Structures are given as structure tokens and as C-alpha cells.
Amino acid sequence: MVQNKKQYYLYLTGVYLLLISTNVHAQDALALDTEKKELAFQTYLNISFLITILVIAVMLVIIWRKNKFIKENNQLLTEQKQKLEESSFLKDKIFSIISHDLRSPIAALTSVLSLLDQQNIDKDLFNTIKKGLGKQLSTLNFTLDNLLIWARSQMKGDTKPTFIEFEITEVIEQNCMLLQALAEQKSIQLVSSKRGDFKVLADKQQIDIIIRNLLLNAIKFTRENGLIEVLATKTDTTIVITITDNGIGMSKEQVSKLFNLKTHFTTPGTQKEKGTGLGLLICSEFAAVNNGKLIVESELGEGTSISLILPKPTYE
């Protein structure tokens, strides 16, 4: 009997332990299943988050590209509008020059020729008329040259330089000799000086046009018995050609308007010489395409100094 009780208790204990073990396993399985579900949910959240980020990124790229396209189109339209306005302004400027700056000297020449038809002109008057006629023709010829050079460069962009190495002081001397007679008409002393060799790598024709325009400008605005000095100097990296006169000079406001087509102006010379005002525009443009620049220093009533700065040739 006692033995049976012991066996019974052992049986109950085994059943109890089995129930406990089964319950533990069930709880573990439930916990594992819950953990798997939580992990799956977290994975789903992560994937959803990544997809959302990706969609937002794609949308942002699309919006950015669309805005960039619109901006580029607007910029292109603005540039085209600006070019059309500049083209229209250029056309108006050319017609203005033709109708005023060229008609005036031609009208003067017509009047002179009509006067020459008269038979009672004495020798002194004839010489005076001849001198004036020569000056008018010279002015007209130079005006036409500048107009054609400028118009061609503006309409066709024909300013690409042909670089060669040359001695710039030779160009200066040639232009000083060419314009010496014009300076003497106003009793202006034209002096050029240099110290050393001054070789530059540039377009010789364009540099020649710059030097001639600057000298003509100086002569135009220098009074009788004045002085124009052309000085060539150099630094370690540049060649500097400075043309200085003791003429009528300019204000700071006038200097600031010199190189802008829309604000540039023309002023009669000391002997009422006329011009188009294109000379300095051409000089500035040609200096830029030759990797140089123009520096203007002027004081009203005291004179003007304009420096053409060009880089020295570099040798490998």
C-alpha cells in the first residue's frame, strides 16, 4: 500500500513537471513568435521608410531638374532678349553715326566744293580752304575706318586676334610719324620714349589701331602748344604703353562711361573736332581680346593718361 502511494506521488510529480515543462515551452514559442512578428514589422517599417525616402529623393530630383530647365530656359530667353536689344541699339547707333557724324563733314565738303567753283577766290583763301578740306577728308576717312572696324566686330564677332611676336615701340614710332603733321597743326609737341626692348605677343593690326586711336584722341583734346608723351615701360610680367596729354581732361563720371556702348559719349575737341566716340570702344575691345586692358586716369582741366597693359611673351 505504501509502495503504491509512493508510485502515485511520483507519478503526480512527473505529471506536474511535464505540465510545467510544456507550459515553459509554450511560453517560449509564444515569445519567439511575438519576436518574429515584431522583427517582421520592424523590417516592414524600415523598408517602407527607405521606399518613402527614395520616392521623396526621386521627386526632389525631378523638381530640381524641372526648375533647372525652367531657369536655363529663362536665362536663354533673357540672353536672347538682351542680344535683340543690343542688336537694335547697335543698328540705331550705326544709323545715328551715318546720319549725323558722317553727313556733317560731307555737307561741309559740299559747301567747300561749291565755294571753289567761284572764280574770284584768291590764293590765300584757296590755301585755307585746301587745308580745311584736307582735315575734313582725313577726319571722314578715319571715322569710316573706325565705323567699319567696330560694326564688323559687333555684328560678326570678328575680333579674334592673330598672335605674333613684334616690337611694340616700332608701332608707336610709325604712328607718331604718321600723326606728327596733325599734331603740328595745333603746335603740339609729340614725344615718345622707351627704355629697353618691348616685345609683345599680340595681333599687330589691332595694337596698331589701339595706338593710333589713343594718339588721335590725345591730339583732339590737347590745346595748342600742348604736350603729348608716349612712354613704354615694363614690369616682370607686363608691357605698359602710357599716352599722357595735358589737355582738357575728363571728370570721373565721364571716365566711367567711356567703355560702355550705351553710356559712351562724344565731345568736340579743342578746335571743335568731331568724332563718333567709337575709338575708345574699339581700343577697349581689342585690348581685351589680346589679353590686355586699358587704364584711364584723368582730371578735368588737367589732362588724361591712358595706359595699354599687355602681358609679356612667355617662353616654355
Rosetta silent file (secondary structure, phi, psi, omega in degrees, C-alpha in Angstrom):
SEQUENCE: MVQNKKQYYLYLTGVYLLLISTNVHAQDALALDTEKKELAFQTYLNISFLITILVIAVMLVIIWRKNKFIKENNQLLTEQKQKLEESSFLKDKIFSIISHDLRSPIAALTSVLSLLDQQNIDKDLFNTIKKGLGKQLSTLNFTLDNLLIWARSQMKGDTKPTFIEFEITEVIEQNCMLLQALAEQKSIQLVSSKRGDFKVLADKQQIDIIIRNLLLNAIKFTRENGLIEVLATKTDTTIVITITDNGIGMSKEQVSKLFNLKTHFTTPGTQKEKGTGLGLLICSEFAAVNNGKLIVESELGEGTSISLILPKPTYE
SCORE:     score description
SCORE:     0.000 S_00000001
   1 L     0.000  -46.675  178.742    0.000    0.000    0.000 S_00000001
   2 H   -62.995  -40.466 -179.182    2.756    2.368    0.969 S_00000001
   3 H   -64.319  -39.093  179.264    4.643    1.412   -2.127 S_00000001
   4 H   -65.000  -37.523  178.348    1.636    2.207   -4.268 S_00000001
   5 H   -64.069  -41.334 -179.751    1.311    5.637   -2.666 S_00000001
   6 H   -62.339  -44.014 -179.492    4.934    6.427   -3.408 S_00000001
   7 H   -64.001  -36.224 -179.733    4.485    5.441   -7.001 S_00000001
   8 H   -65.677  -44.515  179.405    1.364    7.529   -7.195 S_00000001
   9 H   -63.566  -39.707  178.490    3.104   10.606   -5.780 S_00000001
  10 H   -63.728  -38.023  178.903    5.979   10.128   -8.167 S_00000001
  11 H   -63.548  -45.341  179.256    3.506    9.899  -10.983 S_00000001
  12 H   -62.071  -40.750  179.824    1.802   13.122   -9.920 S_00000001
  13 H   -62.564  -43.025  179.093    5.166   14.824   -9.610 S_00000001
  14 H   -61.946  -43.119  179.016    6.106   13.706  -13.112 S_00000001
  15 H   -62.393  -40.400 -178.534    2.813   14.927  -14.483 S_00000001
  16 H   -63.976  -45.954  179.772    3.300   18.259  -12.736 S_00000001
  17 H   -63.498  -36.739  179.213    6.816   18.651  -14.059 S_00000001
  18 H   -64.718  -41.442  178.424    5.603   17.700  -17.509 S_00000001
  19 H   -63.496  -41.736  179.569    2.890   20.327  -17.318 S_00000001
  20 H   -62.759  -45.617 -179.139    5.403   22.921  -16.178 S_00000001
  21 H   -62.054  -42.556  179.681    7.788   21.966  -18.967 S_00000001
  22 H   -63.225  -40.527 -179.978    5.019   22.067  -21.524 S_00000001
  23 H   -64.663  -41.108  179.562    3.918   25.498  -20.266 S_00000001
  24 H   -62.631  -46.163  179.654    7.508   26.844  -20.451 S_00000001
  25 H   -62.095  -37.665  179.471    7.897   25.568  -23.984 S_00000001
  26 H   -65.674  -41.969  178.181    4.569   27.101  -24.913 S_00000001
  27 H   -64.554  -41.240  178.212    5.615   30.456  -23.439 S_00000001
  28 H   -62.295  -41.808 -179.951    8.957   30.268  -25.254 S_00000001
  29 H   -64.410  -40.862  178.843    7.228   29.501  -28.517 S_00000001
  30 H   -64.378  -42.355  179.674    4.815   32.387  -27.971 S_00000001
  31 H   -63.941  -40.887  179.949    7.686   34.753  -27.150 S_00000001
  32 H   -65.437  -40.468  179.641    9.610   33.597  -30.222 S_00000001
  33 H   -65.679  -41.167  177.750    6.563   34.049  -32.397 S_00000001
  34 H   -62.844  -41.996  179.715    5.984   37.526  -30.958 S_00000001
  35 H   -63.469  -40.522  178.448    9.644   38.407  -31.527 S_00000001
  36 H   -63.099  -42.206  178.993    9.418   37.201  -35.127 S_00000001
  37 H   -63.600  -42.716  178.768    6.313   39.291  -35.688 S_00000001
  38 H   -63.311  -40.353  179.041    7.976   42.359  -34.163 S_00000001
  39 H   -65.196  -41.880  178.688   11.070   41.791  -36.311 S_00000001
  40 H   -64.007  -40.555  179.709    8.944   41.384  -39.420 S_00000001
  41 H   -65.420  -41.451  178.842    7.021   44.556  -38.563 S_00000001
  42 H   -64.346  -40.706  177.322   10.266   46.482  -37.960 S_00000001
  43 H   -62.003  -42.152  178.463   11.631   45.210  -41.266 S_00000001
  44 H   -61.637  -42.615  178.532    8.431   46.329  -42.975 S_00000001
  45 H   -62.477  -43.559 -179.651    8.751   49.760  -41.343 S_00000001
  46 H   -62.671  -44.254  179.368   12.381   50.051  -42.432 S_00000001
  47 H   -63.641  -42.788  178.975   11.547   49.052  -45.995 S_00000001
  48 H   -61.999  -40.743  179.482    8.606   51.460  -46.043 S_00000001
  49 H   -63.613  -44.904  179.640   10.841   54.229  -44.701 S_00000001
  50 H   -63.542  -41.760  178.639   13.509   53.543  -47.325 S_00000001
  51 H   -63.111  -42.158  178.336   10.907   53.456  -50.102 S_00000001
  52 H   -61.492  -45.527  178.297    9.450   56.747  -48.847 S_00000001
  53 H   -60.628  -42.809 -179.568   12.915   58.334  -48.737 S_00000001
  54 H   -63.318  -43.979  179.049   13.643   57.019  -52.228 S_00000001
  55 H   -62.508  -44.695  178.784   10.352   58.376  -53.587 S_00000001
  56 H   -61.700  -42.512  179.736   10.975   61.764  -51.965 S_00000001
  57 H   -62.075  -44.134  178.732   14.533   61.811  -53.346 S_00000001
  58 H   -62.377  -42.823  179.123   13.296   60.981  -56.846 S_00000001
  59 H   -63.231  -41.429  178.582   10.628   63.679  -56.584 S_00000001
  60 H   -63.317  -41.023  177.990   13.198   66.204  -55.380 S_00000001
  61 H   -62.965  -43.569  179.379   15.498   65.325  -58.292 S_00000001
  62 H   -61.994  -45.660  179.244   12.607   65.677  -60.735 S_00000001
  63 H   -62.998  -42.711  179.724   11.612   69.032  -59.229 S_00000001
  64 H   -61.665  -44.887 -179.837   15.261   70.200  -59.219 S_00000001
  65 H   -66.111  -37.605  178.668   15.748   69.217  -62.865 S_00000001
  66 H   -65.427  -45.263  178.094   12.475   70.857  -63.815 S_00000001
  67 H   -63.506  -38.818  178.104   13.426   74.074  -62.007 S_00000001
  68 H   -63.612  -42.746  179.328   16.888   73.947  -63.583 S_00000001
  69 H   -62.469  -44.277  178.996   15.335   73.508  -67.018 S_00000001
  70 H   -63.879  -42.193  179.972   12.971   76.426  -66.411 S_00000001
  71 H   -63.424  -43.991  179.217   15.837   78.556  -65.083 S_00000001
  72 H   -64.372  -39.963  177.949   18.041   77.728  -68.073 S_00000001
  73 H   -64.343  -42.829  178.362   15.190   78.491  -70.453 S_00000001
  74 H   -63.493  -40.295  178.474   14.506   81.782  -68.694 S_00000001
  75 H   -64.662  -41.465  178.290   18.197   82.627  -68.808 S_00000001
  76 H   -63.299  -42.649  178.225   18.315   81.750  -72.502 S_00000001
  77 H   -63.762  -40.007  178.212   15.265   83.899  -73.167 S_00000001
  78 H   -63.650  -43.442  179.090   16.824   86.754  -71.190 S_00000001
  79 H   -64.033  -41.990  178.919   20.075   86.444  -73.142 S_00000001
  80 H   -64.576  -39.640  177.614   18.201   86.341  -76.448 S_00000001
  81 H   -64.162  -42.181  179.209   16.177   89.378  -75.420 S_00000001
  82 H   -63.671  -41.378  178.844   19.354   91.181  -74.409 S_00000001
  83 H   -64.440  -39.707  177.818   21.008   90.299  -77.726 S_00000001
  84 H   -64.053  -41.703  178.348   17.974   91.558  -79.632 S_00000001
  85 H   -64.562  -41.982  178.781   18.034   94.793  -77.637 S_00000001
  86 H   -65.409  -39.588  178.615   21.772   95.164  -78.229 S_00000001
  87 H   -63.577  -42.848  178.067   21.309   94.429  -81.921 S_00000001
  88 H   -64.537  -41.992  178.858   18.550   97.028  -82.139 S_00000001
  89 H   -64.767  -40.225  179.025   20.669   99.520  -80.206 S_00000001
  90 H   -62.025  -44.757  179.152   23.638   98.744  -82.458 S_00000001
  91 H   -61.478  -45.441  179.186   21.538   99.325  -85.575 S_00000001
  92 H   -62.142  -38.172 -179.177   20.225  102.616  -84.191 S_00000001
  93 H   -66.203  -42.622  179.540   23.759  103.668  -83.270 S_00000001
  94 H   -63.150  -44.084  178.453   25.093  102.930  -86.755 S_00000001
  95 H   -64.059  -36.312  178.147   22.238  104.864  -88.373 S_00000001
  96 H   -63.757  -43.271  179.721   22.852  107.723  -85.947 S_00000001
  97 H   -64.568  -43.908 -178.937   26.534  107.828  -86.875 S_00000001
  98 H   -64.755  -42.288 -174.399   25.768  107.665  -90.588 S_00000001
  99 H   -77.213  -26.295 -177.331   23.039  110.311  -90.408 S_00000001
 100 H  -112.953  -59.462 -172.841   24.887  112.778  -88.178 S_00000001
 101 H   -68.406  -28.794  178.795   28.610  112.144  -87.801 S_00000001
 102 H   -93.716  -33.781  179.850   29.162  111.332  -91.476 S_00000001
 103 H   -66.650  -35.872 -177.118   26.638  113.695  -93.032 S_00000001
 104 H   -60.994  -52.675  178.451   28.107  116.717  -91.261 S_00000001
 105 H   -65.827  -32.764  178.318   31.611  116.501  -92.778 S_00000001
 106 H   -66.566  -40.795  177.060   30.165  115.520  -96.165 S_00000001
 107 H   -62.620  -39.477  178.159   27.868  118.565  -96.064 S_00000001
 108 H   -64.399  -41.068  178.642   30.875  120.724  -95.179 S_00000001
 109 H   -63.718  -39.442  177.888   32.829  119.277  -98.104 S_00000001
 110 H   -61.648  -42.201  178.562   29.916  120.010 -100.441 S_00000001
 111 H   -63.764  -41.020  179.752   29.880  123.617  -99.277 S_00000001
 112 H   -64.062  -43.498  179.644   33.640  123.908  -99.802 S_00000001
 113 H   -63.777  -37.589  176.813   33.393  122.476 -103.320 S_00000001
 114 H   -63.724  -38.595  178.887   30.616  124.929 -104.134 S_00000001
 115 H   -66.749  -35.695 -179.727   32.842  127.750 -102.917 S_00000001
 116 H   -68.777  -20.671  178.533   35.717  126.514 -105.077 S_00000001
 117 L   -68.535  -20.887  179.058   33.509  126.851 -108.158 S_00000001
 118 L   -70.959  142.885 -173.992   33.678  130.600 -107.761 S_00000001
 119 L   -87.379  -14.536 -173.490   36.318  132.228 -109.971 S_00000001
 120 L  -100.276   32.236  178.629   37.268  135.100 -107.672 S_00000001
 121 L   -88.294  125.155  179.362   38.980  133.102 -104.902 S_00000001
 122 L   -79.630  172.370 -173.793   42.426  134.444 -104.078 S_00000001
 123 H   -64.461  -42.744 -178.622   45.413  132.219 -103.349 S_00000001
 124 H   -62.590  -44.136  179.056   45.383  132.677  -99.565 S_00000001
 125 H   -65.109  -39.543  178.378   41.708  131.764  -99.309 S_00000001
 126 H   -60.941  -43.378  179.408   42.261  128.788 -101.596 S_00000001
 127 H   -64.608  -38.660  178.233   45.118  127.535  -99.381 S_00000001
 128 H   -64.270  -45.010  178.838   42.969  127.957  -96.288 S_00000001
 129 H   -63.621  -41.033 -179.890   40.113  126.053  -97.908 S_00000001
 130 H   -61.556  -42.655  179.593   42.515  123.371  -99.105 S_00000001
 131 H   -63.132  -44.825  178.994   43.907  122.933  -95.598 S_00000001
 132 H   -65.804  -37.332  178.794   40.420  122.655  -94.137 S_00000001
 133 H   -63.708  -42.080  177.869   39.367  120.286  -96.895 S_00000001
 134 H   -62.037  -40.227  179.290   42.312  118.009  -96.165 S_00000001
 135 H   -66.013  -41.704  178.864   41.431  117.951  -92.470 S_00000001
 136 H   -62.604  -43.781  179.832   37.792  117.139  -93.248 S_00000001
 137 H   -64.757  -40.574  178.803   38.790  114.298  -95.573 S_00000001
 138 H   -62.719  -44.826  178.981   41.235  112.925  -93.015 S_00000001
 139 H   -63.385  -44.187 -179.458   38.569  113.019  -90.297 S_00000001
 140 H   -63.229  -43.019 -179.901   35.975  111.446  -92.577 S_00000001
 141 H   -63.012  -44.536 -179.758   38.351  108.681  -93.651 S_00000001
 142 H   -67.401  -38.411  177.603   39.308  107.841  -90.073 S_00000001
 143 H   -61.217  -43.901  178.069   35.660  107.928  -88.987 S_00000001
 144 H   -63.436  -42.050  178.381   34.751  105.482  -91.738 S_00000001
 145 H   -59.046  -49.567 -179.714   37.642  103.193  -90.790 S_00000001
 146 H   -62.477  -41.622 -179.202   36.588  103.138  -87.145 S_00000001
 147 H   -62.615  -44.870 -179.128   32.945  102.649  -88.047 S_00000001
 148 H   -66.516  -43.247  179.113   33.669   99.705  -90.329 S_00000001
 149 H   -61.342  -47.317 -176.946   36.053   98.053  -87.841 S_00000001
 150 H   -67.238  -46.871 -178.251   33.623   98.470  -84.971 S_00000001
 151 H   -62.352  -40.853  179.222   30.485   97.444  -86.894 S_00000001
 152 H   -63.729  -42.719 -179.009   32.184   94.323  -88.263 S_00000001
 153 H   -67.762  -35.035 -178.816   33.387   93.277  -84.823 S_00000001
 154 H   -75.582  -40.035 -175.013   29.961   93.859  -83.259 S_00000001
 155 H   -81.276  -35.936 -175.606   27.888   92.160  -85.943 S_00000001
 156 H  -110.114   -4.330 -174.406   30.123   89.194  -86.735 S_00000001
 157 L    63.780   30.101 -173.320   32.167   88.934  -83.550 S_00000001
 158 L   -84.806   64.085  178.894   35.168   89.398  -85.833 S_00000001
 159 L  -122.340    8.793 -178.447   37.711   90.305  -83.142 S_00000001
 160 L   -63.529  121.384 -175.689   39.674   87.065  -82.933 S_00000001
 161 L   -80.346  154.623  171.015   43.334   88.111  -82.861 S_00000001
 162 L  -106.633  104.905 -172.497   46.203   86.650  -84.860 S_00000001
 163 L   -79.173  126.887  170.823   49.033   86.460  -82.336 S_00000001
 164 E  -139.074  158.097  177.332   52.569   87.230  -83.487 S_00000001
 165 E   -92.281  131.191  179.669   55.607   88.481  -81.609 S_00000001
 166 E  -154.162  165.462  179.144   56.720   92.011  -82.505 S_00000001
 167 E   -87.401  111.649 -173.268   58.396   95.116  -81.115 S_00000001
 168 H   -70.010  -25.618  179.858   55.576   97.394  -79.996 S_00000001
 169 H   -67.213  -25.033  175.767   57.748  100.539  -79.949 S_00000001
 170 H   -66.780  -38.748  176.597   58.077  100.239  -83.729 S_00000001
 171 H   -64.792  -39.744  178.718   54.288  100.510  -83.979 S_00000001
 172 H   -62.906  -47.604 -178.807   54.412  103.542  -81.687 S_00000001
 173 H   -62.006  -41.749  179.665   57.092  105.270  -83.781 S_00000001
 174 H   -61.320  -42.281 -179.521   55.210  104.611  -87.022 S_00000001
 175 H   -72.944  -34.774  176.154   52.034  106.155  -85.638 S_00000001
 176 H   -63.081  -42.152  177.916   53.880  109.120  -84.140 S_00000001
 177 H   -65.755  -40.726 -179.055   55.416  109.830  -87.560 S_00000001
 178 H   -63.647  -36.725 -174.577   52.047  109.363  -89.260 S_00000001
 179 H  -101.349    3.935 -178.449   50.310  111.809  -86.914 S_00000001
 180 H   -58.826  -44.326 -179.029   53.165  114.300  -86.498 S_00000001
 181 H   -63.045  -38.940  178.582   51.729  116.663  -89.123 S_00000001
 182 H   -64.594  -39.949  177.746   48.316  116.579  -87.429 S_00000001
 183 H   -66.219  -38.601 -178.859   49.924  117.440  -84.088 S_00000001
 184 H   -66.038  -27.033  177.110   51.913  120.279  -85.678 S_00000001
 185 L   -60.879  -25.392  177.461   48.686  121.872  -86.933 S_00000001
 186 L  -109.954   13.048 -179.323   47.953  122.594  -83.257 S_00000001
 187 L    55.094   38.736  179.314   51.623  123.191  -82.379 S_00000001
 188 L   -92.866  133.806  177.061   51.518  120.127  -80.138 S_00000001
 189 E   -87.243  120.722 -178.591   54.795  118.516  -79.148 S_00000001
 190 E  -109.058  112.011 -173.201   54.584  114.741  -79.637 S_00000001
 191 E  -121.738  134.086  174.893   57.304  112.899  -77.723 S_00000001
 192 E  -126.612  143.942 -179.938   57.914  109.157  -77.404 S_00000001
 193 E  -146.505  154.616  178.903   60.495  107.423  -75.262 S_00000001
 194 E  -148.716  161.245  176.888   61.406  103.888  -74.267 S_00000001
 195 L  -134.266   95.276  178.278   63.876  102.051  -72.090 S_00000001
 196 L   101.950 -170.908  178.909   64.858   98.645  -73.459 S_00000001
 197 L   -89.502  145.657 -176.595   63.157   96.133  -75.726 S_00000001
 198 L  -134.963   70.033  178.519   59.393   95.804  -75.666 S_00000001
 199 E   -83.685  136.971  177.214   58.338   92.659  -77.474 S_00000001
 200 E  -128.728  158.504  175.038   54.709   91.605  -77.163 S_00000001
 201 E  -111.752  100.700 -173.800   52.692   88.622  -78.371 S_00000001
 202 E  -159.485  179.938  174.820   49.537   90.119  -79.847 S_00000001
 203 L   -83.402  113.398 -172.704   47.629   90.976  -83.014 S_00000001
 204 H   -62.748  -40.578 -179.160   49.796   93.656  -84.625 S_00000001
 205 H   -65.162  -41.491  179.963   46.979   95.247  -86.624 S_00000001
 206 H   -67.941  -39.551  177.188   44.722   95.523  -83.587 S_00000001
 207 H   -65.623  -38.098  176.892   47.510   97.000  -81.452 S_00000001
 208 H   -60.162  -42.532  178.889   48.251   99.463  -84.276 S_00000001
 209 H   -64.865  -40.217  178.782   44.593  100.548  -84.239 S_00000001
 210 H   -61.669  -51.515 -177.741   44.689  100.976  -80.446 S_00000001
 211 H   -59.782  -44.904 -177.337   47.853  103.133  -80.514 S_00000001
 212 H   -64.732  -42.908  178.927   46.567  105.288  -83.387 S_00000001
 213 H   -63.738  -41.981 -179.757   43.187  105.858  -81.747 S_00000001
 214 H   -65.498  -40.634  177.940   44.761  106.785  -78.416 S_00000001
 215 H   -66.347  -44.404  178.425   47.168  109.231  -80.093 S_00000001
 216 H   -61.886  -39.153  177.443   44.391  110.792  -82.173 S_00000001
 217 H   -62.707  -43.016  179.659   42.273  111.141  -79.058 S_00000001
 218 H   -63.506  -43.625  178.892   45.141  112.863  -77.249 S_00000001
 219 H   -63.308  -41.625 -177.772   45.714  115.273  -80.163 S_00000001
 220 H   -60.085  -38.982 -173.107   41.994  116.001  -80.392 S_00000001
 221 L  -105.533   13.879  175.475   41.690  117.035  -76.749 S_00000001
 222 L  -103.681  135.335 -178.788   45.033  118.800  -76.314 S_00000001
 223 L   -73.332  169.656  176.127   45.148  122.574  -76.706 S_00000001
 224 L   -58.872  144.562 -178.585   47.547  124.444  -78.957 S_00000001
 225 L    64.458   23.065  178.888   51.182  124.370  -77.778 S_00000001
 226 L   -85.354 -174.616 -176.621   50.358  121.345  -75.653 S_00000001
 227 E  -135.259  133.097  173.584   52.395  118.228  -74.949 S_00000001
 228 E  -124.274  125.083 -179.143   51.713  114.542  -75.590 S_00000001
 229 E  -116.467  134.366  175.561   54.130  111.963  -74.198 S_00000001
 230 E  -115.162  116.901 -175.452   54.243  108.289  -75.108 S_00000001
 231 E  -120.990  128.980  176.234   56.163  106.213  -72.592 S_00000001
 232 E  -105.869  124.042  177.161   56.945  102.494  -72.821 S_00000001
 233 E  -134.332  174.087  178.417   57.781  100.712  -69.569 S_00000001
 234 E  -150.989  154.254  173.290   57.638   97.142  -68.319 S_00000001
 235 L  -113.072 -168.804  179.330   57.250   95.072  -65.197 S_00000001
 236 L   -64.497  -27.415 -173.521   58.206   91.451  -64.590 S_00000001
 237 L  -124.530   -8.305 -174.009   55.077   90.254  -66.389 S_00000001
 238 E  -134.522  158.620  169.509   53.688   93.143  -68.452 S_00000001
 239 E  -110.364  130.487 -176.140   54.463   95.744  -71.102 S_00000001
 240 E  -121.498  120.941  175.836   52.886   99.136  -70.384 S_00000001
 241 E  -110.313  115.774 -176.464   52.355  101.815  -73.039 S_00000001
 242 E  -115.278  125.711  177.352   51.186  105.098  -71.494 S_00000001
 243 E  -111.930  116.216 -174.793   49.976  108.069  -73.540 S_00000001
 244 E  -119.198  133.886  175.501   49.721  111.246  -71.469 S_00000001
 245 E  -128.340  161.366  176.172   48.452  114.663  -72.547 S_00000001
 246 L  -107.815   41.638 -177.061   47.948  117.988  -70.786 S_00000001
 247 L   -83.113 -149.570 -171.202   44.618  118.566  -72.498 S_00000001
 248 L   -78.071  -19.332  177.124   41.130  119.291  -71.235 S_00000001
 249 L    70.655 -178.328 -179.161   40.791  116.055  -69.240 S_00000001
 250 L  -140.386  156.619  173.856   37.633  114.311  -68.048 S_00000001
 251 L   -80.639  167.127  178.169   35.554  114.013  -64.911 S_00000001
 252 H   -62.212  -36.355  179.209   35.266  110.714  -63.018 S_00000001
 253 H   -64.840  -41.091  178.335   31.714  110.333  -64.325 S_00000001
 254 H   -65.108  -41.657  179.386   32.896  110.714  -67.915 S_00000001
 255 H   -60.331  -39.690 -177.875   35.683  108.178  -67.388 S_00000001
 256 H   -67.443  -16.886 -177.574   33.170  105.643  -66.040 S_00000001
 257 L  -100.682   -2.382 -170.283   31.123  105.902  -69.265 S_00000001
 258 L   -61.551  -41.898 -167.503   33.970  105.547  -71.769 S_00000001
 259 L  -106.785   20.260  178.244   33.834  101.820  -72.496 S_00000001
 260 L  -116.674  123.422 -176.338   30.088  101.139  -72.465 S_00000001
 261 L   -57.265  -37.231 -175.555   28.221  101.322  -75.780 S_00000001
 262 L   -80.017  -19.052 -177.335   25.023  102.511  -74.097 S_00000001
 263 L  -117.179   -6.327 -176.477   26.675  105.233  -72.000 S_00000001
 264 L   -65.979  158.955 -173.288   29.639  106.268  -74.117 S_00000001
 265 L  -141.356  167.239  175.573   29.664  109.823  -75.377 S_00000001
 266 L  -127.825  138.517 -178.168   31.435  112.075  -77.846 S_00000001
 267 L  -127.188  136.075  176.859   32.851  115.510  -77.098 S_00000001
 268 L   -60.873  147.684  178.714   34.166  118.090  -79.580 S_00000001
 269 L   -75.482 -175.272 -177.291   37.936  118.596  -79.489 S_00000001
 270 L   -67.343  -18.971  174.718   39.749  121.795  -78.575 S_00000001
 271 L  -115.321   33.002  178.964   39.307  123.008  -82.168 S_00000001
 272 L    62.988   24.960  176.746   35.733  121.706  -82.401 S_00000001
 273 L   -64.518  137.002  179.688   36.927  118.438  -83.964 S_00000001
 274 L  -100.899  162.342  177.444   34.065  115.975  -84.221 S_00000001
 275 L  -163.069  173.930 -178.946   34.085  112.223  -83.788 S_00000001
 276 L   -92.457  -17.204 -174.796   31.880  109.199  -83.248 S_00000001
 277 L    79.734    6.029 -177.527   33.182  108.247  -79.829 S_00000001
 278 L   -83.666  -19.903 -174.047   33.830  104.732  -81.120 S_00000001
 279 H   -53.346  -49.966 -177.587   37.623  104.929  -80.919 S_00000001
 280 H   -71.536  -30.039  174.970   37.934  104.069  -77.237 S_00000001
 281 H   -62.697  -43.383  177.922   35.273  101.345  -77.510 S_00000001
 282 H   -64.187  -44.056 -179.964   37.359   99.698  -80.213 S_00000001
 283 H   -58.931  -45.486 -178.708   40.537  100.147  -78.154 S_00000001
 284 H   -63.392  -43.250 -178.904   38.964   98.543  -75.088 S_00000001
 285 H   -66.592  -44.462 -179.718   37.608   95.580  -77.057 S_00000001
 286 H   -67.577  -36.223  177.278   40.871   94.958  -78.912 S_00000001
 287 H   -62.242  -42.312 -177.883   42.889   95.247  -75.689 S_00000001
 288 H   -64.145  -44.894 -177.739   40.673   92.615  -74.036 S_00000001
 289 H   -71.622  -14.617  175.326   40.955   90.056  -76.866 S_00000001
 290 L   -98.924   21.020  177.462   44.753   90.488  -76.751 S_00000001
 291 L    63.005   28.822  179.381   44.734   89.572  -73.025 S_00000001
 292 L  -122.090 -167.726  178.418   45.338   93.183  -72.071 S_00000001
 293 E  -159.718  163.741  176.061   43.437   96.125  -70.653 S_00000001
 294 E  -111.849  134.641  175.650   43.198   99.909  -70.690 S_00000001
 295 E  -116.976  124.588 -177.731   43.626  102.010  -67.566 S_00000001
 296 E  -112.749  127.866  173.125   42.379  105.607  -67.728 S_00000001
 297 E  -125.552  126.104 -176.368   43.430  108.335  -65.313 S_00000001
 298 E  -151.839  151.729  175.993   42.093  111.815  -65.910 S_00000001
 299 E  -137.717  129.360 -176.378   41.331  115.069  -64.163 S_00000001
 300 L   -57.827  124.157  179.047   39.096  117.728  -65.617 S_00000001
 301 L    85.653   -6.512 -176.076   41.181  120.622  -66.901 S_00000001
 302 L  -113.036  -23.637 -179.075   44.490  118.869  -66.184 S_00000001
 303 E   124.951  179.877 -174.796   44.808  116.190  -68.855 S_00000001
 304 E  -137.262  144.206  175.070   44.472  112.459  -69.386 S_00000001
 305 E  -128.601  120.616  178.807   46.727  109.424  -69.112 S_00000001
 306 E  -119.191  125.397 -178.513   45.703  106.152  -70.790 S_00000001
 307 E  -111.033  128.650  171.653   47.800  103.022  -70.310 S_00000001
 308 E   -97.137  117.397 -177.098   47.658   99.960  -72.538 S_00000001
 309 E  -110.779  120.284 -179.820   48.809   96.974  -70.477 S_00000001
 310 E  -123.630  147.714  178.007   49.779   93.778  -72.322 S_00000001
 311 E   -72.634  147.355  173.370   51.324   90.560  -70.979 S_00000001
 312 L   -69.294  150.528  174.044   54.935   89.784  -71.795 S_00000001
 313 L   -62.120  140.004  177.010   55.501   86.810  -74.105 S_00000001
 314 L  -107.893  138.503 -178.172   56.074   83.616  -72.140 S_00000001
 315 L  -117.004  131.200  178.868   58.557   81.044  -73.351 S_00000001
 316 L   -74.743    0.000    0.000   58.371   77.371  -72.433 S_00000001
